[in-house]
Amino acid sequence: MSKQWLEAIGRPVRVAPMRTEHAEQVLAIHRLGIDEGDATFETQTPTWEAFDAAKLPDHRLVALDTDGRVLGWTAVVPVSDRCAYAGVVEHSVYVHPAARHRGVGSALLDALLASTEAAGIWTVQSGVFPENTASLALHRRAGFRVVGTRERIGRHHGRWRDVVLVERRSPRVQ
């Protein structure tokens, strides 16, 4: 990565590849997102084995403080196994509540987009609950556009939820 260190939350933060040693902290941050209720349809934290098997290994990143603590993470999954969609992935980005609104999410998305573009991926997409306005703003700043709203796409805690589909098409990968 070109910018290995950046200033966020008042001290240096490094974006690095996600490793097994980060598992406990990554899953804890995921759990916090689940508990808040507007980050995911998931209601249970996956095991590290399930998480590790589902995410593409070359595009899993963590933001670390100088003490090696995970402040946030991002990862992708393929949207389809059909060859026509080989360059399309769906991503997740989670930031620890104590590290939000301080550049960690932007650093993670910037690094993810650099990683996916280098691999020839032309579209990165995600589904965001409309109530998650901070995530929608983060994605907008990173160059994502709203494709549309998928109304009542799934039930979450007994109620139907909409999802805003956002995507970023690479200007470099054609």
C-alpha positions as CSV (number, residue, x, y, z in Angstrom):
1,M,0.0,0.0,0.0
2,S,1.3,3.4,-0.9
3,K,0.2,5.1,2.3
4,Q,1.2,2.7,5.0
5,W,0.6,5.1,7.9
6,L,-1.9,7.8,8.2
7,E,-3.1,10.1,10.9
8,A,-6.5,9.0,12.3
9,I,-7.9,9.3,15.7
10,G,-5.0,11.5,16.7
11,R,-2.3,8.9,16.2
12,P,-0.8,6.8,13.4
13,V,-3.0,4.1,11.9
14,R,-1.7,1.4,9.6
15,V,-3.8,-0.5,7.1
16,A,-2.5,-4.0,6.7
17,P,-3.6,-7.4,5.4
18,M,-5.9,-9.2,7.8
19,R,-4.3,-12.2,9.5
20,T,-5.4,-15.0,11.8
21,E,-3.8,-13.1,14.7
22,H,-6.5,-10.4,14.2
23,A,-9.4,-12.9,14.3
24,E,-10.6,-12.2,17.9
25,Q,-10.6,-8.4,17.4
26,V,-12.1,-8.5,14.0
27,L,-15.0,-10.7,15.2
28,A,-15.5,-8.5,18.3
29,I,-15.9,-5.4,16.0
30,H,-18.3,-7.5,13.9
31,R,-20.3,-8.4,17.0
32,L,-20.5,-4.7,17.9
33,G,-21.9,-3.9,14.5
34,I,-24.5,-6.8,14.8
35,D,-25.5,-5.5,18.3
36,E,-26.1,-2.0,17.1
37,G,-28.7,-3.3,14.7
38,D,-28.0,-1.3,11.5
39,A,-24.9,-2.9,10.1
40,T,-26.0,-6.3,8.9
41,F,-28.9,-8.8,8.6
42,E,-26.7,-11.2,10.5
43,T,-27.7,-11.9,14.1
44,Q,-24.8,-14.2,15.1
45,T,-21.1,-13.6,14.9
46,P,-19.6,-16.2,12.6
47,T,-16.7,-18.4,13.7
48,W,-13.3,-17.4,12.4
49,E,-13.3,-20.5,10.2
50,A,-16.6,-19.5,8.6
51,F,-15.5,-15.9,8.2
52,D,-12.1,-16.9,6.8
53,A,-13.6,-19.3,4.3
54,A,-16.2,-16.8,3.0
55,K,-13.9,-13.8,2.4
56,L,-11.5,-13.5,-0.5
57,P,-8.0,-13.7,1.0
58,D,-6.4,-11.0,-1.1
59,H,-8.8,-8.3,-0.1
60,R,-9.1,-8.5,3.7
61,L,-7.7,-5.6,5.5
62,V,-7.5,-4.2,9.0
63,A,-6.7,-0.8,10.4
64,L,-4.2,-1.1,13.3
65,D,-3.1,1.5,15.8
66,T,0.6,1.7,16.9
67,D,0.0,-1.0,19.6
68,G,-1.4,-3.4,17.0
69,R,-5.0,-3.1,18.1
70,V,-7.6,-3.5,15.3
71,L,-9.7,-0.3,14.9
72,G,-11.6,-1.6,11.9
73,W,-11.7,-4.1,9.0
74,T,-12.9,-4.6,5.5
75,A,-13.3,-7.7,3.3
76,V,-15.0,-8.8,0.1
77,V,-17.0,-11.8,-1.2
78,P,-17.7,-12.6,-4.8
79,V,-21.2,-11.7,-5.9
80,S,-21.4,-14.8,-8.2
81,D,-19.4,-17.7,-9.4
82,R,-20.5,-17.0,-13.0
83,C,-17.5,-15.8,-15.1
84,A,-19.3,-12.7,-16.3
85,Y,-19.2,-11.4,-12.7
86,A,-15.6,-12.2,-12.0
87,G,-14.8,-8.6,-11.5
88,V,-17.7,-7.8,-9.1
89,V,-17.4,-8.1,-5.3
90,E,-19.5,-7.2,-2.3
91,H,-17.7,-5.7,0.6
92,S,-18.2,-5.1,4.3
93,V,-16.5,-2.4,6.3
94,Y,-16.7,-2.2,10.1
95,V,-15.1,0.4,12.4
96,H,-14.9,0.1,16.2
97,P,-17.3,2.6,17.7
98,A,-14.5,4.3,19.6
99,A,-12.6,4.9,16.2
100,R,-15.5,6.2,14.1
101,H,-15.6,9.6,12.4
102,R,-11.8,9.9,12.5
103,G,-10.7,8.6,9.1
104,V,-10.4,4.9,9.8
105,G,-13.3,3.9,7.5
106,S,-12.0,6.1,4.7
107,A,-8.5,4.6,5.0
108,L,-9.9,1.1,4.9
109,L,-12.1,1.8,1.8
110,D,-9.2,3.6,0.0
111,A,-6.9,0.6,0.6
112,L,-9.6,-1.9,-0.4
113,L,-10.3,0.0,-3.6
114,A,-6.6,0.1,-4.5
115,S,-6.4,-3.7,-3.7
116,T,-9.4,-4.6,-5.8
117,E,-8.4,-2.4,-8.8
118,A,-4.9,-3.9,-8.8
119,A,-6.6,-7.3,-9.1
120,G,-8.8,-6.3,-12.0
121,I,-12.0,-6.0,-10.1
122,W,-14.2,-3.4,-11.8
123,T,-17.2,-3.1,-9.4
124,V,-17.3,-3.1,-5.6
125,Q,-20.8,-3.0,-4.1
126,S,-22.6,-3.2,-0.8
127,G,-26.0,-3.1,0.7
128,V,-26.5,-0.6,3.5
129,F,-29.5,-0.1,5.7
130,P,-30.9,3.4,5.0
131,E,-30.8,4.2,8.7
132,N,-27.0,3.8,8.6
133,T,-26.4,7.3,7.4
134,A,-22.7,7.3,8.5
135,S,-22.0,4.4,6.3
136,L,-23.9,5.9,3.4
137,A,-21.9,9.1,3.8
138,L,-18.6,7.2,4.0
139,H,-19.4,5.4,0.8
140,R,-20.4,8.6,-1.0
141,R,-17.0,10.2,0.0
142,A,-15.2,7.1,-1.4
143,G,-16.9,7.5,-4.8
144,F,-19.8,5.0,-4.4
145,R,-23.1,5.9,-6.0
146,V,-26.6,4.8,-4.9
147,V,-28.0,2.3,-7.5
148,G,-31.3,2.1,-5.7
149,T,-33.2,0.9,-2.7
150,R,-34.2,-2.8,-2.4
151,E,-37.5,-2.4,-0.5
152,R,-38.4,-4.9,2.2
153,I,-35.6,-7.2,1.0
154,G,-35.3,-9.1,4.2
155,R,-36.6,-9.5,7.8
156,H,-34.4,-8.4,10.6
157,H,-35.5,-8.8,14.3
158,G,-39.1,-9.4,13.2
159,R,-39.4,-6.4,10.8
160,W,-38.9,-5.9,7.1
161,R,-35.8,-3.9,6.2
162,D,-34.9,-1.9,3.1
163,V,-31.3,-2.0,1.8
164,V,-29.7,0.8,-0.3
165,L,-27.5,-0.8,-3.0
166,V,-24.3,1.2,-3.5
167,E,-21.5,0.5,-6.0
168,R,-18.3,1.9,-7.2
169,R,-17.1,1.3,-10.7
170,S,-13.4,1.5,-11.2
171,P,-12.3,4.3,-13.5
172,R,-9.1,2.3,-14.2
173,V,-10.3,-1.3,-14.8
174,Q,-12.1,-1.6,-18.1
